[in-house]
Amino acid sequence: MGQAGMAEAAVRYLRSAGRAAPVEALPRPELRCVREGERAPVGQAEFRRVLGSFATGVAVITAPAAEGEGAQDGPAGPAGFACQSFSSLSLDPPLVAFMVGRTSTTWPRIARAGVFCVNVLAAHQGELCRGFAVSGADKFAGVAYDAAPVSGAPRLADTLAWIDCTIHAVHTGGDHLVVVGRVDALGATDDEDRAPLLFHKGRFL
């Protein structure tokens, strides 16, 4: 199946009641950016070094446990991962986007839920971010959160902002997926003096 076909297969909508259905998770890919014997135009180490010069904010993408999720789907309960590649996308309609690796073990759980919450981290939440960057652990152990008002996804305590979303579309982009979310609700702290958590050249600022 080509990239266009995989992108089309990524999102399934329930026509009844106009409610979006959970997203169909794509299989783990065997991807090559160059043909056999062809040299990549840019080395991965140099790509990482140069792109690391761009400072980014940091968010945690969370999702509630999908209905019917069982042991075969991984650990029960909510899902979440640390994300640097979050961005606003559109004002009308209100859309946001984040990128996630196609080999991510958390993405299929978010896809099954069909919804997510973006938690924009504050400067003091570096350790919280590290906890959500690991794989295979209970990322929510000891983490304070409540339910986002529309999706029910975990809304982490003490963040700068939260954006509650329904998955609107998924596009392929090399070894990553571009996940577009329709914003259903959002909010931010009233403390204008609180600084964001920033990531630059492999470390938090």
Helices and strands as residue ranges (DSSP letters): H 3-10, G 16-18, H 44-51, E 56-57, E 59-63, G 71-73, E 79-83, E 86-90, E 95-101, H 107-113, E 115-120, H 126-133, E 145-147, E 154-156, E 161-173, E 176-188, E 198-200, E 203-204
